[in-house]
């Protein structure tokens, strides 16, 4: 979104275009794009990529979906298997590992069938791989609510459940990079 802010207009104009995104399945997905994406972008907390059909410049862009990615850490709990722990932290004995985070994936209700969830994951991974090739990193993390359909979706996209986050109540999935 940083490039959009520089290229396509002022913050108010961009914010007004983001109101064209609806997600009744998860109000947090909708609220993030409409309320938090721009402040998070400005604070360098994450990068949000908006997938549009027909370009963002036009008066009423068709926002199909968005992806938000960031750099994070994962605190690894003691109950995680030694094998998984070694995959997460490598040869270092540590209970925390740096990782990339897919913070948000969201599809617009208005155009729900025009983009597949798998496409969003692949786009997010393509973006993250650029950073991974440049600076390293072992895995990507996704935190999700307890939802069978959502959990199955991430498993079908090569993510593995590692643990629950006690603080947020979310399930933490990881996907390792292919070397």
N, C-alpha and C positions, 0 to 999 in steps of 0.2 A: 504494500500500500504506500510505502514511502515514495516510490516513483510516481504513483498516481497523484499524491499530494503535490509533488513538484510540477508535474506535467499537465494535469487536467483541471486544476482550479483550486480554489480555496477550501479550507476545512468545512465550512458550512455547506458549500455546494456538494462536496463529497458525502457528508453526513446525510444530506437530504436524499441523495441517490440510494444510500444504503437502506433507507426506509422501505425500499421495494423488495426487501428480503423478508420472507415469512417462514417460520418453522413451528407449526402447532404441536408437533411431536415432542419438542424439547424447547421450552421457552429460554433456557440458558444459551442455546445455540443462537437464537434470534437476538437476544439481549447482547451477547458478546459483540456481534457484528455491528449492531446499531449504536451501542453505548460505549463499549470498551476498546474496540479495535483501534480507533484513532489515538486515544490516549496511550494505549500500550505501544503502538507504533512510535509515537513521539518520544516515549520513555525508553525506547530500544529494548522493551521487555520481550517482544516477539515480532514476527513479520506475518502479515495477513495477505494472502493472495486471493483475489476475487476472480472467479471464473465467469466470464460474461459471453453472451452470444451477440455479436455485432458491435462490440467496442463500448468502452466506458464513456466516451466523449458525448455520444448522443444524449438528447434530453432525458429519455427514459430508458436506460440500459436494462437489458434482460439479464439480471444477476441469477445465474444458474446455481451457483454454489460458492463456497469459500473454504480456504485451508488456512490454519494458523500454526506456525511452527516456531520453536524456541530452543534455546540451550537450557539444560536443567541438570539436576543431580538426582540420583535415586538412592535413598537410604535403604539398605538391604537388611531385612530382618533375620534374626538368628535361625528361624525355622526353614529358611530357603536352603535347599540341598547344596552340598559341597560342590557338586558338578555344576549346578546353575550359578552358584556364587563365583566359581572360577571363570565361567563364561562371561559373567558380568564385569568382574574386576581384573581379570587376567592373572598375572603372576603375583600381584600385590595383595597382601592381606589387608583388606579394608572392608568397612561396612557401608561405604558410600562410593558410588560410581558416577562419573560424568556421563551424560547422555543427551541425545536430541529428543525433543518432545513434540509430538503432534498434539497441540493443545486443543484444536477444534477442527472438526470436519462438519460442514453443514450444507445440506441441500435445500434449495428454495422450494416451498410447497407448490408454487405456481408453475414450476418447470421440473417437477420431481422426476419425471420419466425421461428427461432429456440428457441426464448424465448419471452414470452408474457410480455407486459407492466405491467400487474397485478402482475406477478411474481416479477418484479423489485420493485414495491411498497411494496409487502409483505416482500421481503428480507430487504429492507430499514427499514421497521417497526420492523422486528425482531432484527436488529442491534440496533436500537434506544431504543427498549424496555429493552435491557440489561442495558443501562445507566439510563433509567427512573426508573427501579426497584431499582437500587443502590442509586440514588440521588434524585429522584422525578422528577416532571415536569407534566404539564397539557396537552400539545398539541404539535403537529408537524406542522410546517409551510412549505408551498411550494409557491414560487413566480414564476408566469408564464407570458409569453407574452399573449396578447389578441389574442386568437385563439380558435374558437368554438370547434374544434375537441379535442384540448388539455384540454380545460376547462371541456368539457364533460367527458373526461377520468378521471380527478381528482374527479369530482363529482361522477362518477361510482365507485370510489375507496374510498368513504366515506369522502372526503374532502368537506368543505363548504367555499364558497366565503365570505370573511370578508370585504375586502376593496381594493382600489387601492393604490399603493405606488406612491405618486406624484413625488418623486425624480427619481425613476427608470422607472416609467410608467408601472410597472408590477402589475398583479392581485395577491393578497395574499389570499391563501386558508389555512384552518386549519383542522386538524383531531385530535379529542380528544382521549385520551387513555380510554379504557374500564377498569373500576375498578372492 
